[in-house]
Amino acid sequence: MKPNSTILTEEIGVNNFLKRYSDIRNHSVKICEPLEIEDYVVQPIVDVSPPKWHLGHTTWFFETFILQPNFPDYKVFDSQYNFVFNSYYETVGARVIRTDRGNLSRPSVADVYKYREYVDEKMKNFLENGLLTKEIEPLLELGLNHEQQHQELLLTDIKYILGHNPLFPAYRKQLDIEKKVYRSKEMLSFSEGVYEIGFNGTGFCFDNELGRHKVYLNDFEISSEVVTNNEYLEFIEAGGYQDFRYWHAEGWDWVKQKEAKSPLYWHLIDGKWMNYTLDGLKELDLNSAVCHINFYEASAFASWKGMRLPTEAEWEVASNQLEWGNRWEWTNSAYLPYPGFTKEAGAVGEYNGKFMVNQMVLRGASEATPNGHSRNTYRNFFQTDLKWQYTGIRLAR
């Protein structure tokens, strides 16, 4: 991913960078505070990484891309950690395959926290000694945003780990993370015409947002609000999961193979729908935004309603008039490069471009998204069958 930052080091000052670095790094630790040691190592499925791995990987990023090449006489904390905490960077060398992250009983949780403390101290020295140049600064911005991405993944992975424990333990009681939706809905109308989408301005963005360009849109309408649990429950009770007519062929195959009947974390217990939240197992809140559904389910629901999912261009054009940020919202757009997209040289170029195949774009943000890490040009992306993220539905026609 190629960061786009016009902020100069001399303009914002080393102290500001130090504070941002410290705040963001401390937030990752805070997310893990409610965990028991046993929770740090679990990997129930390939898409979920152990919390311990997230803490190590985000630390490895700063050590590998900033400290090693730019801090004179820097000594790595442990030479084996490159193999353990590299995620998918072919340029940087061999790594533990993703499915085996949960087999890493060592390094211990204590060792990973020592690793974080070591790198944080070296990063503090790096910044205080005036080694941050304008050339390195975009990489530091990238590292901070990368850690924020993993903070969202930490929460979603922790929820999956605890939500698939038969005891349904709460992550933390009385969380204000899954906000409710009580507003009235309306369909907002937009006229056909030529619009511009893509990042524009100063500050950070990922390279897949760059290449602001014109798009032609026909007349369309888009819902001011996302779909609620109550609306999705109507789809279930109407036999939506039993009627092939609403599903893509691949989606229908998925329904039959998985024997799918509801969103992730929904449980029908003694005739009552229950929902696992980070606050524990609760009776389904009908007014909350539906969550943890995949692209197949979102598309099928839209078809059942006689509507469709918006394209990412429609979503961005309408975004200033929408209530968004509750859920990552599936769009009907394949994840493809914008005009003029180019990959950065080296390992940084592996961040986005190599994933531009067989994935769909999501827009918005979610309650798990860290503060300051959302914008209406942000292009999230996942495979069509994945539902462990905070994903939801907005309708269009």
Buried (B, 14 or more C-beta within 10 A) or exposed (E): BBBBBEBEBEEEEBEEBBEBBEEBBEBBEEBBEBBEEEBBBBBBEEBBBBBBBBBBBBBBBBBBBBBEEBBEEBEBBBEEBBEBBBBEBEEBEEBBEBEEBBEBEEBBBEBBBBBBEBBBEBBEEBBEEEBBEEEBBBBBBBBBBBBBBBBBBBBBBBBBBBBBEEEBBBBBEEBEBBEEBEEEBEEBEBEEEEBEBBBEEEEBBBBBBBBBEEBEBEEBBBBBBBBBBBBBBBBBEEEBBEBEEBBBEEBBEBBEEEEBEBBBBBBEEEEEBBBBBBBBBBEBBEEBBBBBBBBBBBBBBBBBBEBBBBBBBBBBBBBEEBBBBBBBBBBBBBBBBBEEBEBBEEBBBBBBBEBBEEBBBBBBBBBBBBEEBBBBBBBBBBEBBBBBBBBBBBBBB
